[in-house]
């Protein structure tokens, strides 16, 4: 299946105006090495739009081959070492919610509960961060943000590369901080309490909480 057809039908309808652009990206990727693997690029979009309660925006996939799995910040269950950003996410989660230390980097259980884990750029070249910055993903993920914002989805924005998408979300349901990478986590990510804040906002919306 091509990239458009890999999305849930609700997303195909919501982003129907983007099909031409996505098909162009699809054609361009045929000549490039990508991570995550082709069949996982649109993994986040397999979740029905109607079931999404929260979106967490990331920058681009982990460049280490075999690590990125199509959900922002998530890794495969078999990854031997957690990426530094994910380790910092788990540190903040432990501090914020008192969770036990995590070993697996697989965040599929978040996605299953309605957390949309979306990178601003959905692919990169193995071994190189931000290698696909000119492929055209930004327009597609911006269109995605407009759809999510119109659905009153809670928006979580980590890092400067995604803050331009905040304008599509209700400020009352927006959470923003520094990126969890080692270069910036101490500049406002640690101590930001995004996980408990998300659940507080879900309570205000009358929706079920996320078990982080």
C-alpha positions in Angstrom: 0.0 0.0 0.0 1.2 3.5 -0.7 1.5 6.0 2.2 -2.0 7.5 1.8 -3.6 4.1 1.8 -1.7 3.1 5.0 -3.8 5.7 7.0 -7.0 4.9 8.7 -10.0 5.9 6.6 -10.9 8.7 9.0 -7.5 10.3 8.3 -7.8 9.7 4.6 -11.0 11.7 4.7 -9.7 14.4 7.0 -6.5 14.9 4.9 -8.0 14.2 1.4 -6.7 17.6 0.2 -3.2 16.5 1.0 -3.2 13.3 -1.1 -1.4 14.9 -4.1 1.4 16.2 -1.8 1.7 13.0 0.1 1.9 11.0 -3.2 4.7 13.3 -4.3 6.5 12.6 -1.0 5.9 8.9 -1.6 7.5 9.0 -5.0 10.5 11.0 -3.7 11.1 8.5 -0.9 11.4 5.7 -3.4 14.9 6.9 -4.2 16.0 7.4 -0.6 17.0 5.3 2.3 14.5 5.9 5.2 14.0 5.2 8.8 11.5 4.1 10.0 10.9 1.4 7.5 8.5 2.3 4.7 5.6 0.2 6.2 5.9 2.0 9.5 6.1 5.6 8.3 2.4 6.2 8.7 2.0 4.1 11.8 0.6 7.0 13.9 -2.1 7.5 11.4 -3.5 4.0 11.8 -5.3 5.3 14.9 -8.8 6.6 14.1 -8.9 10.4 14.3 -12.1 10.1 16.5 -10.1 8.3 19.2 -7.3 10.8 19.6 -7.3 12.8 22.8 -3.7 14.1 22.9 -0.9 14.8 20.4 2.8 14.9 21.4 4.9 16.5 18.7 8.5 15.5 18.1 11.1 16.7 15.6 12.1 13.7 13.4 12.7 10.0 13.8 15.6 8.5 15.7 18.3 8.1 13.0 19.9 4.9 14.4 18.8 2.0 12.1 16.1 -0.2 13.6 15.2 2.1 16.4 12.4 4.3 15.0 9.0 2.6 14.7 6.7 5.3 13.3 5.6 6.8 16.6 7.5 9.8 17.8 9.9 9.1 20.6 9.0 5.4 20.6 11.4 2.6 19.9 11.1 -1.1 19.2 10.7 -3.5 22.2 14.0 -5.1 21.3 16.1 -1.9 21.2 19.0 -2.6 23.6 19.5 1.0 24.7 17.0 3.8 25.2 17.7 7.0 23.2 18.8 9.9 25.3 15.6 11.9 24.7 13.4 9.0 25.7 15.5 8.4 28.9 14.8 12.0 29.8 11.1 11.6 29.0 11.0 8.7 31.4 12.9 10.7 34.1 10.3 13.4 33.9 7.5 10.8 33.9 8.9 9.3 37.1 9.2 12.7 38.8 5.8 13.9 37.6 3.7 10.8 38.2 5.8 8.6 40.4 5.9 5.8 37.9 8.5 3.0 38.2 11.5 3.1 35.9 10.8 1.9 32.4 13.0 -0.6 30.5 11.1 -0.8 27.2 11.1 2.2 24.8 7.9 1.0 23.1 5.2 3.7 23.6 2.4 1.8 21.8 0.4 1.7 25.0 0.2 5.5 24.9 -1.0 5.4 21.3 -3.6 2.8 22.1 -5.1 5.1 24.7 -5.4 8.0 22.2 -2.0 9.7 22.4 -1.0 10.7 18.8 2.8 10.5 18.7 3.8 12.6 15.7 7.1 13.9 14.4 7.2 17.1 12.5 9.2 15.3 9.8 8.2 11.6 9.4 11.4 10.2 7.9 15.1 10.6 7.9 18.2 8.9 6.4 19.6 6.1 8.6 22.5 7.6 10.6 21.6 11.2 9.9 19.2 13.4 11.9 17.1 15.9 9.9 18.3 14.5 6.6 14.8 14.7 5.1 14.0 18.3 6.1 13.4 19.2 2.4 11.3 16.2 1.5 8.1 18.1 2.2 6.7 16.6 5.4 6.2 19.9 7.1 3.2 20.8 5.0 1.6 17.5 5.7 2.1 17.5 9.4 0.9 21.1 9.6 -2.3 20.0 7.9 -2.5 17.3 10.5 -2.1 19.8 13.3 -5.0 21.9 11.9 -7.2 18.9 12.0 -6.3 17.9 15.5 -6.6 21.4 16.8 -10.1 21.7 15.3 -11.0 18.5 17.3 -10.0 20.1 20.6 -7.1 17.6 21.0 -4.7 18.5 23.7 -1.4 19.6 22.1 2.0 18.9 23.7 4.9 20.8 22.0 8.5 19.8 22.9 11.2 22.0 21.3 11.4 25.0 19.0 10.9 23.0 15.7 7.2 22.3 16.6 6.1 25.5 18.4 4.9 27.0 15.1 2.0 24.5 15.3 0.6 25.8 18.6 -1.5 28.4 16.8 -3.8 25.7 15.6 -4.7 24.6 19.2 -6.8 26.1 22.0 -4.2 27.9 24.3 -6.2 26.5 27.2 -5.3 23.0 26.0 -1.7 23.5 25.0 1.5 22.4 26.8 4.8 23.6 25.7 8.4 23.2 26.9 12.0 22.6 25.8 12.8 19.5 24.0 13.7 16.4 26.1 17.1 16.0 24.4 20.2 16.2 26.6 21.0 19.6 25.0 17.8 21.2 26.2 16.1 19.1 28.8 17.5 21.2 31.7 16.2 24.4 30.0 12.6 23.8 30.9 11.6 20.2 30.1 12.6 18.8 33.5 10.0 20.0 36.0 7.4 20.9 33.3 5.0 18.1 34.5 3.4 17.5 31.1 1.9 14.1 31.9 0.0 15.1 35.0 -1.0 18.3 33.2 -2.4 16.4 30.3 -4.6 14.3 32.7 -5.8 17.5 34.4 -6.9 18.9 31.0 -8.5 15.6 30.1 -10.5 15.8 33.3 -11.7 19.3 32.3 -12.8 17.9 28.9 -14.6 15.0 30.6 -12.4 12.4 28.9 -10.7 9.3 30.3 -7.2 9.8 31.7 -4.0 8.4 30.2 -2.2 5.6 32.1 1.3 6.8 31.4 
